[in-house]
């Protein structure tokens, strides 16, 4: 028995598709593709940024042997040095000193 008081022709029509909108389905599918592919990409970028940030923040001190020695300050020239005056005169010819 199909149904109490319901015509059989009405119940047969319920199984048919009445309306189909293909454009609505393509928008949903495109959105699903974007979200499905964007999730792992976004997750990878965020985890890489966190990893980089933690490595930058973490202070790694080099051992003293690996550090370069600090250069010593140069002493100022002796004002009475004749060699320096000769070199200065040689290269300043023709120039107003």
Secondary structure, 3 states (H helix, E strand, C coil): CCCCCCCHHHHHHCCCCCCCCHHHHHHHHHHHHHHHHHHHHHHHHHHHHHHHHHHHHCCCCCCCCCCCCCCCCCCCCCCCCHHHHHHHHHHCCCCCC
